[in-house]
C-alpha cells in the first residue's frame, strides 16, 4: 500500500480526530527513533460527568512495531485495526496529556 510513496514519513502522522476540549499543544517528531507524539488539551468544562472521548489517529506506518501509550489521567482504549486511541479524561481535571512513543522491537 505504501510502496513507492515519497515523503510518507513527513505526511503520515498521528493527529487528533476529535478533541473533548481545546487543543493547547501538539508535537510529533517524525525524524526521531522514538516517533514521539505529544498532545495536550484543556477540558471544555471541569466536573462535567458527560465527557466525550478524544480520538487520536495513530498510523501503523509510523509505528510498525507497536506503541507505548502514556496518559496524564483517565483511561484509553487502543483500536489497533482502525489505528486510533479513544481517550476519556478525568472530568475533575482541566489539563490532559497523551504521549505516544515507538515500542522498541522485541519488547
Secondary structure, DSSP 8 states (H G I E B T S, - for coil): --TT-SSHHHHS--EEEE-SSEEEEEEE-TTSSS--EEEEEE-SSTT-S----EEEE--TTT-TT-EEEEESSSEEEEETTTTEEEEE--TT-SEEEEEEEE--TT-
